[in-house]
Amino acid sequence: MAKQPRIGDAVLSYSAALVLEAMAQGHRHGFEIMRATRLPSGSVYPLLRRLEAAGLVESRWERVAEAHDEGRPQRRYYSPTAEGRAALRQARERLIAQQSLFLRPRHGVTGGPREP
């Protein structure tokens, strides 16, 4: 069985996988990642710090002059590392396997709410 992607002692969460996927699709700074994932800043920024501490993401600050020229605060750009890309591949496989649960027919299911 493949090793599960981890942040510290925890398996890569759905939210962390979303953040990595957003980066893989070209969203590189916090606001872009928040917009792509629809996660709040209180989730995205702590996740980015944990992903970086775990070696799954690396970051760099843009040049001050670039931000100044555009009249905005300096941005920190994030990108997945090789380990982060591998973790994302594993998370995608896990998500596909989990999605199949929702696609199965619901014959003989008892104890839950009934669908019309």
C-alpha positions in Angstrom: 0.0 0.0 0.0 1.3 3.5 -0.9 2.4 5.8 1.9 -0.3 8.4 2.7 0.8 12.1 2.2 1.3 13.6 5.7 1.6 17.0 7.3 3.5 16.4 10.5 1.6 13.4 12.1 -1.6 13.8 10.1 -2.7 12.5 6.7 -3.0 15.2 4.2 -6.4 16.7 4.7 -9.0 17.5 2.1 -8.4 21.2 2.6 -4.6 20.8 2.2 -5.2 18.8 -1.0 -7.4 21.6 -2.3 -4.7 24.1 -1.6 -2.0 22.0 -3.4 -4.4 21.4 -6.3 -5.0 25.2 -6.6 -1.2 25.7 -6.7 -0.8 23.0 -9.3 -3.4 24.8 -11.5 -1.3 28.1 -11.3 -2.8 29.9 -8.3 0.3 31.0 -6.5 -0.5 33.6 -3.8 -2.9 33.6 -0.9 -5.8 35.5 -2.4 -5.7 33.5 -5.6 -5.6 30.3 -3.6 -8.6 31.5 -1.4 -10.6 32.4 -4.5 -9.8 29.0 -6.3 -10.6 26.9 -3.2 -13.3 29.0 -1.7 -11.6 28.5 1.7 -11.3 31.4 4.1 -8.0 33.1 4.9 -8.2 31.6 8.4 -7.8 28.2 6.8 -5.6 28.9 3.8 -2.7 30.8 5.5 -2.3 28.3 8.4 -2.4 25.5 5.8 0.3 27.2 3.7 2.5 27.5 6.8 2.0 23.8 7.7 2.6 22.7 4.1 5.8 24.7 3.9 7.0 23.4 7.3 6.4 19.8 6.1 8.4 20.4 2.9 5.4 20.1 0.6 5.4 23.8 -0.5 8.1 26.4 -0.9 7.6 30.2 -1.0 9.2 33.4 -2.0 8.4 37.0 -1.6 8.0 39.2 -4.7 10.2 42.2 -5.1 9.0 45.2 -3.1 9.3 47.4 -6.2 6.9 45.2 -8.1 4.2 45.5 -5.4 4.9 49.2 -5.0 4.5 49.8 -8.7 1.1 48.1 -8.6 0.1 50.0 -5.5 -0.5 46.9 -3.3 1.1 45.0 -0.5 3.9 42.6 -1.3 2.8 39.1 -2.2 4.2 35.8 -1.1 4.2 33.2 -3.9 3.9 29.5 -3.1 4.6 26.5 -5.2 4.5 22.7 -4.5 7.8 20.9 -4.1 8.5 17.5 -5.7 7.3 16.0 -2.4 4.2 18.2 -2.5 3.4 17.1 -6.1 3.8 13.5 -5.1 1.5 14.1 -2.1 -1.1 15.7 -4.4 -1.0 12.7 -6.7 -1.7 10.4 -3.8 -4.5 12.7 -2.5 -6.1 12.7 -5.9 -6.1 8.9 -6.0 -7.6 8.8 -2.5 -10.3 11.3 -3.5 -11.2 9.3 -6.6 -11.6 6.2 -4.5 -13.7 8.1 -1.9 -15.9 9.6 -4.6 -16.8 6.1 -5.8 -18.7 5.6 -2.5 -21.1 8.3 -3.5 -21.6 6.9 -7.0 -22.6 3.4 -5.8 -26.3 2.4 -5.9 -28.0 2.6 -2.5 -29.7 -0.7 -2.4 -30.4 -2.2 1.0 -29.1 0.8 3.0 -30.9 1.1 6.3 -30.8 3.5 9.2 -30.2 6.7 7.2 -32.5 9.3 5.7 -34.5 8.2 2.7 -34.1 9.8 -0.6 -37.2 10.7 -2.6 
